[in-house]
Amino acid sequence: MVSVINTVDTSHEDMIHDAQMDYYGTRLATCSSDSHEGPVWQVAWAHPMYGNILASCSYDRKVIIWKEENGTWEKTHEHTGHDSSVNSVCWAPHDYGLILACGSSDGAISLLTYTGEGQWDVKKINNAHTIGCNAVSCAPAVVPGSLIDQPSGQKPNYIKKFASGGCDNLIKLWKEEEDESGAHRGTQSQVPTYSCAPRNHMRPRPSSPTPIG
């Protein structure tokens, strides 16, 4: 049994598409159609170790990253690399740095990585989903084949992974590829590439979850 404990007047003038609590559960971000040139579909909080940072995505094909400075939210970056509505944004685990995944109706997924001094590196997976991508979700930073963190004292061997869902009725699981030496290509060449996991890794499991190694 649940009950309403409060109703918040957000001052939005149109329907609310998303609401997200911050890491500590003390602040609520909502989105409608303000500050973009079209409906804002989703907002996402970055980990607080990077400050008070929000990402928003919209029908106007833009991804905007906001940062709170002295009590005021300021636009710090605007990504305009998509050809259609951007429907979903998700921050990667803070262990990897400040990385944002973005899914768009143009079928592509963008990965924005903060490189310092206000600069963002952009990697794009074209044709990730035919017809369009509706959702992206980043996996926790865990050791391959494990649901727990690397034992203390050992260097983590994390592999970046995320899932995406599209209008093609598919859920796709992606991971950063390694070269023949086992090193992450993104670390050596600064150009991460991603591959989709085989379909047999995505069958429903009625029992306990099985990690993708």
N, C-alpha and C positions, 0 to 999 in steps of 0.2 A: 504494500500500500504506500503510495506516495502522495504528497500534497504540495501545492504551490506555496513557497515561502516568501516570494517577492515578485513583483512585476516591475520591469524597468522601462521607463519612457526614454527611448533612444533618440528621439527627435527625427527619426527617419521619416521621409515623406512617401516612401514606397515600401513594398514588401521586403522583408529581411530574408536574405538567402543563406546566411551563415552566422554562427556565433561561436567563438572560441575563448575558453579560459586560458590565462597565462600559466606558466610553469608552477607558480605558487598557488594558483586558484584564487587570487585576490583581485584580478582585473579581467574584464570581459570586453572582447573586441567583437563588433557586429559589422555587417556590411549590407548595403542596399545599392544605391546608385550615386553616392556622394564621392567627389574627388576623382572620378573617372568620367569618361564620355559615354558610358553605357552601364548597364547593370553590373555590379560587382558580385561575383559568384562565391568567392571564398577568401578567407584571411587565415594567416598562419603566424604564430609567434616563434621567433628564434629562441634558442637557449639563452637564459639570462646572463651567462658568462660573457656574452657579446653585447650586453646592454639591452635596452628596451627597443627591440626591432620587430617590425611587422612586415609581412608580405601580403599583397592583395593582387587578385587577378580579375580580369573583366572581359565583358563582351567586346570592348573597344580594342582588343588584341594586345593589351598592355599588361605587363607585370610591374607593379610599383613596390619599391622597398622603402619603408618609412622608419625613421628613428626619432625617439623622443629626446629632445635637448631642452633642459631648463623648463620642463613642463609643457613644451610645445612639440607637436609631431611635425617633422619636416621630411619632405621627399628627398631621399639620398641617392636613389637610382631608379631609372625607368628603362625597362627592357621592352623593345618594340620589334623583336625578331620573329614574331608569328604573323601568319597571313589570315588568321581567323580568331574567333573567340578563344581566350585562355580560360579553361574551365576549372583547373585544379592546381594548387601549389602545396608543396610539402618540404620542410627543412630536413636535411639529413642529420643524423646524430652529431652532436657537437664534437665528438672525437675526431671527425674528419675535417673540421674547419667549418666555415660558414658556406654551406652549399644548399642551393634551392633547386628542387625539381619542379618543372612546369609542364602541364599537359594541355594540348590545344585541339580545337576542332579541325585544324589543318592536318591532323594526323601525326604531328611531330611532338617530341618531348625535348625541352631545353633543360640544361643543367648549368646553373649560374654559380660560379665559385668566386668568392671574394679574395682578391690577391693583395689587398692593401692600398692605402692612400686613395680610397674612393673608387678603385678600379675593380671590375668584375670580368672574369673570363667566361666565355660562353661556349659550351659544347652542345651540339644539336643532333638528335637521333631522328632523321627524316623517315617518314612512312612507318613510324612505330605502330600505328593502327590505321587501317584503311577506314575511311569515312570520318574518323575523329577519335581523339582521346578525351575521356571524361574524368578520369581520376588517376592520381599518382600517390603512392605511399612508400616512404623509405623504411627499410628494415633496421632494427636495432644494430648497434655495433657489437657483434659477437663473433667468436672464432668459428670458421667454417665447420659445419657438422655439429655445432654445440649450441645450446640455449643459455649457456652461462658465460661470464666473462673469463678472459685469459687469467690463469693463476698469477698472483702477484709475484713480481721479480722477473717475469718473462716479458719479452717484447711482444705486444699484441700483433697478431697476424690477421687483421681485419680485411675483409673484402667488401667493398661498397655494393649494396644490393637495394633494389626497389621494385615495386610492383606497379603495373599500370592496367587500367581497364578502358575499353573502347566501345564504339558503336558497332564494331565487327563481332560483338558478342564474345570477345576473348579477354581473358586476364593473362597478361604476360609478366614473367619474372625476369629481371635483368640483373646482371652482375658485371663488375669491371673485369675485363679480361687480363690474363697474365701472358707474358712472353714465354719462350722455351726455357728460360732460366728460372722461371717461377716468380720473377719480379713483376710488379704491377706496371703495365705499360704507361699508365698515367704518370707514374713516378719518374720514369726514364725519359719519355718523349714529351711529356706535358700534354699529350693528346689521348685522353682515355677513350677506349672503345668499349662498347657494350654488346652483349649477345643475349638472345632470348633462351631461357631454359627450355629443354624438351617438354613436349606436352604431357608426357607421362609423369612429370614431376608435379603436375597441377591437378591431378585427379582428386576428387573429394575424399577425405579421410574421416570416417565416422568415429574412429577411436582417437587416441592421443595424437597431437600434431607431430609430424615428422619434418625436421629441418631440411632445407635444401643445402647440400654441401658444396 
